[in-house]
Amino acid sequence: MSATTLPSATASAQPASVASPHVEILAPAGCYPSLQAAIDSGADSVYFGLAQLNMRARSRRSFNLKDLEEIMIRCHAAGIRGYLTLNTLLYDHDLKLCYALLEEAARQNVDAVIASDMACILKARELGLEVHLSTQLSVSNYQSFKFYAQFCDRIVLARELNLSMIRKIRQQILADDLRGPSGRPVEIEAFAHGALCIAVSGRCGMSLYTDNASANRGACTQNCRKEYKVIDQESGKELLVDNHYVMSPNDICTIDFLDQVLEAGVHTLKLEGRGRSPEYVSTVTAAYRRGVDAIQSDTFDQPLVAEINDDLKKVYHRGHSSGYYLGREQGWSMAHGTKATRQKIQAGRVTHYYSKLGVAEITASGPIASGQEYLIIGDTTGVVKGTLETLRLDDSTTAKQVSNGQVFSIQVDAKVRQNDKFFLHLPA
């Protein structure tokens, strides 16, 4: 199917494909601009958290209970599914809030709940909510998969599995005709892109140990992403470590071998990134939409993969690797923060949109020049991208550049709104 030359994690003599007849692209939504960006970029579904009972509870991008109705209205109006993430470690005192969130999820027609605690799973099933089992349960073999299938219609496998292991589980699902509570064959979900940590399927105790902030309750301080020294306490000598970021792996990126991921039987491609920016969500979702569509039309080849990889490198990442899927040694970030080839700088704000002309009026808050790439981001707008061509001033003249305080207009490809933020997307 593919012209890629990357080796598969499976043996050279491949059995018949066990690919799912349907492929779902599941995008992260941590805020309204990201939600809209996911919808506009071709996501089939989105996942989001509410309040403190999700694994990104401390993220600066987070929804609250009052947002649930609007989230689901947007999802269903766009014809996509919305999944509520409730996958933290739950203590007894958390159950009242957990049950209240589930009851509201049922009222708002949430399409599924991503859960890991049996108290949450059982309550969700009691309310008639579909359940997807979180990777936090680290399901890594078919017998465990089969056990949880009585409660869950989809299982997010342990991140440590390679493609050969995933294929084997999929083959056993088909052989047993294993079905979930909905009557559908139980679906396999796997992380296709985004952050990877050294913990077992994300279950980490490091920030709990150092800061009394449990990653398993959505409070990770990400101290594993920092640079550390190793010092001999007796001699005071510092040990030579070739990589100072010894606990910070590269992000997963499967676009190079996406055809092999689908052929192994993965139904849902999960894109990590609820704490990342709207342009990240837009770019990554669009990239995997292009990849899946190309595979299904038998046009997935190396030139396309190279083009998509260039796009993925423009947004936040810690370097890309194949994760554990191909059975290779894991790559490490080797540096703090992002390796993105583009940086986002706010340079203005939309003051008016002329719908009949498709023109946005912008007040600059810094120097802007024609030829630069731009982003317009807003709660309802999502992310609109483009390259500045003609900068038209109030007197209808054109300019090659404008400065702080000047008002100018540009043609845009999609509707934008007053007070949307205008950013330049410049080489890093």
N, C-alpha and C positions, 0 to 999 in steps of 0.2 A: 504493500500500500504506500510506503514512504520511500523517498529517495535518500533519507538520512543514512549516514554510515556509522552512526554510533552503535557500539555493541549493546546487545540486550542483556539483562540480568538472567534471562532464561538460557537454557541449553541451546546449542546450535540447531538441533533438530526440534523445531517448534511444533507442538500439537496444534490442532485446528483452533482458530481464534475463539475465545469465549467472551468477546466484547459484548457489552450491553447494547440492545437495539436503540436505546436512548442515552444521551449524554447530557448531564446537567452542569452548567457553570454556576457555581455558588460564590457570590461576591460578598465582601465585608461591607458593613454599613455602620459607621460609628457616629455619624452626624448627617444632617439633611443634605448638605452638598454631596457627600459621599453616596448616600442613598440614591439621589437623582443621577449621579454619575454612573453608578452601577446599572441602573435602569436604561439609561441612554446608550451605554456601551455594550449592551447585549447580554447582560446577565439573565439567567433563567430563574434565579432565586437569590435572595439576600439573607444574611444572618446578622442579628443585632442583639445587644444586651440591654437590660433595664436595671436601674438602681444598682445595688452592690452585689447581687448574686450572679455575676458573670466574670469571666476570666480577664476582662479588660475594665474592671470597675474603677480603677484609678486613672484610666486614660483621660486625657483632656477632651477627647471626642467621645461623648457618651450620651445615650438617651435616658429619659426618665419615664415613669409609668404614664404620665399625661401625654407622652408622644405616641403611645402605642396605636391609638385610633388613626392618627394621621399617617403613620408608617404603613399600616395595612391598607388604608384607602389608596395610597400612592401605589403600593405593590399590586393590588388587585385591579386598579384602573389600567395599569401597564401590562396586565396579564402575566405577572410573575408571582412566585411564591415567597412568603416571608416566614422566617424561622426565628423563634425566640430562644436565645442561648441562656440556659440556667444550669450551668455545668460545674459550679464551684463545689468545694467541700461544704457540706451543710451540717451545722450543729443544731441541737434541739431548738435553740432560740431563733434559728433562721426559718423554721418550718412555717410559722404563721405568715411571714412575708412571702415565702416561696409559694404557698397555697393561694395567697391573694393574687400573686402575679399570674399563676396558672388559671385561676378563675376569670381574671380579666382577659387573658389570652384566649380563652374559650369564647368569651363574649364578643371579642373583636375578630373572631375567625382566623386566628393565627394558624398557618398551615402545618406547622410542626414545632415541637420543642426539642432542643438539643440538650440532653441531660446525662448525668453520670451517677447520681445518687438514687438508690432504689425508692426512697420515700418520694422523691420528685417524680420518678418514672411511674410509680403506681398511682399517684394522685392524678397525673396527666392522663393516664389511661382511663381512670374513673370518670374524668371529665370529657372523654371522647377525643382527646387530643392525640395526634400522631406523634410518636417519639422517635428521635434519631439519637443513637447512643454515641456519646462523646468519645474522642480519642483518649480522654482521661482514664477510661477503663482499660486501656491498653489491650484490646482484643487482638491476639496474635496467633490464634489457631482456630480450626473449624469447630471443634467441640465447644469452645467458649462462644463463638459466633452463633452456633446452633442454640445454645442455652438462651442467649439474649434475644433471639429472634421471636420468642413467644411474647415479648413486650415491645419490640422495636421493628419498624419497617426499614430502617437504614442503620448501618453501623459504620462509624468512622474508625478505620483500622489503626492499630498502633503505628506510629511514625517509623518504627524501626524495621518494618517489613520490606523485603525487596520484591521485585516484580514477579519472580518465580513463586514466592510464597503467596502473593495475592492471587495469581492465576490458579494456584491449587485450591484455594478457598472458593473461588468462583466456580471451578469445575465441580466441587462437591455440592455447592448450592444448586447447580443445574441438575446434577445426578439425583439429588434427594428431592428436587422440586420444593426447596425450602421457602416457605412463605411467611410473611409477617402478619400482624393483626388485620391489616387492610385487605389481605388476600393477594397482594402483589409479591412476586419473588423478592426476597430481602436484598436490598441494594447495598453496594459497597461504595463508601466515600473515602477519599484519600486527599491529603494535602498536595496540591499541585505547585503552589508558589507561595513564597513568603518566609517569615522568620522560622528558624529552627534553633532549639536550645539543647544543652547537653543533658537535660533531664529526660527521664523515661516518659515519652509521650506528653511532655510538658509538665509532669508532676515533679516539682522542684521544692526543696526545703532550704535553699541557701539564704534567701532574703528573710525567711522566718528566723533562721539562726542568727543572722547578723543584725536585723532591724526589727524583729518581731512583726514582720509584715509577710503574711502567707501568700505565696504565689498561687496556691491552690484555692485561695479565696479572693482572687482577683487583685491582689495588692503587691504584685512583684515589683521590686525596686530596680531590677535589671542590673544588680551589682556584678553578675557574671560577665557583663559586657565591658567591664573596666580593665585597665591595665594593672598588673600586679607584679611585685618583685618576690623572688624566692630567696630567703636569707638563712644561712646556717647560723643557728642561735649560739653555738659554741664558739665558732671562729669569727663570726660576723661577716663571712664572705658571702657575696651575692652569687647565686648560681646563674650560669649563662643559660638563658632560655631563648630559643630561636624565634619564638612567637610570643610576644608579651600578652597577647589577647588569647590566653590558653583555654578560655571557657566560652568563647564567642564564635560559634560556627558561622559559615556562610549561610545566606538564605537559600532555600530550595528554589530551583527553577527546572521545570520539566519540559519546557517547550522544545528542546532539542530532540527528545525521545517521546513526545506526547503520543504519537501513534502507538508506541509500545505500551504506554500506560493504559490506553483505551483497550488495546487488544488483550491486556491482562484481566480485563473485566471490571475496571473501575467505572461506576455509573456516574458519580458526582465528583467533579474537580473542585476542591475547596481552595479558595484563594485567601491566604491569611492577610490581615491588615486592618482590623477595626480601629487601631490607634494611628494609622497612617493617613496621609493627606488625601483630599478628594482627587487631585490629579494622579496620585498613585493608583487609586481605585479605578479611575477612568482608563488609564493606560494599561494596567494589568488585565482588567476585564476585557477590554477591546483586543488585547494581544491573544488571550486564550480563546476568545470568540473566533478570531481569524484562524487560529490553529485548528480548532475543532471543525469549523466549516470547511477548511482545506482538506482535512483528513476525510471528511464525509464526501467531498467531491473529487477525491483522489488527485488533488493538486498540491499536496504537502511535500515540499522539497527543500533542499538546502538553501537556495536563494531566499525563499520565503522565511525560513527559520532565521537566517542571518538578519533579515530586515526586521523581524519581530524582536530579536535579541537587542538590536540597536535601540528600539523603542523602550524595551524593559530597562535598559541601562540608564535611561534618562531620569528615572524616578528613584526614590529611596531604595537602597539595597546595601547589604554588607558584603558584596561579592556574591556570585552565584555558583551553586554546585548542584549535583544530582541527588543530594541528600543520601538516603540509604538505598534508593531504588535499584541502582545498578551494582550494588555490592562493592562499591569503591570506598577508599579511605575518605573521611569527611574533610572538606576544606574549612579553613579558618579565616576570620575576617581580617586579621593582621593590622587593623587600624580602628580608631574610634569613629563612630557615626557612619554617615552614608558615603558611598562611592559613586553616587549618581553623577552622570555627565552634565546635568542641568541643575541650576539653582533657581528658586522662585523668589522674586523681589517685588513687593507691592509698589506700584507706581501710579496708582490713581483709583478713581471710583466712577462707576456709571451714574450719570446724572439724568439721562433720558434714553428711551428706546423708541425709535420710529418704526413701528411694526410694518407699515406699508412699504417702506424703503429697505427694511432689514438693516438699519443703521443704528449704531450705538454712539451716544454722546458721552464723552469721558472728560473728567477734570483731572489733569495730571498732578501728581504729588512728587514728581521727580523728572529727570530728563528721560525722554522717550524718542526713539529714532525709527524710521522706516526700515524694514528688513528684519526687525527683531521678532522673535516668537513671543506670543502672549497667551495668558490664561485669564478668563473671566469666571469667577466662582461666586455662587450664591446659594442660599438655602433651597430655593425653588428652581433656579437655573441649573444647578449642578456644576459641570465644568464645560466651558466652551473654549476651544483652542483655535489658534490660527497664527498667521504671520502678517505683521503690519505691512501693508502696501501703501495705500494713499492715506495720508493724514490730512483731513480737510478741516480748515479753521472756520471760525464763525462768519467771516466775510466771504466764504466760499472759495478762498484761495487754498492752495495745497502747500504743505511744508514737508521737509525731510526729517525735521525733528521739532519737538516741543519741549518746553521747560516747566518747572513747577508753577502751578496755578493756571496754566493755559488750558483752554477748552478746545477739544478737537473731536472729530467724528470719524468712525471707521465702519466699513461694511462687515457684518458678522454673519456666520452661517446658521445661527440658531437664535431663538429669542433670548434676550437678556433683560435684566430688570434694574430699576433704579436702586442705587446703593449696593449693587453687586461690586465686589472688589476686582480691580484690574491689576494683574501681575505681569511682569516680564519674566520669561522663562529663558534664562541666559546660560551659556556654557559655564560650567563650574570652574 
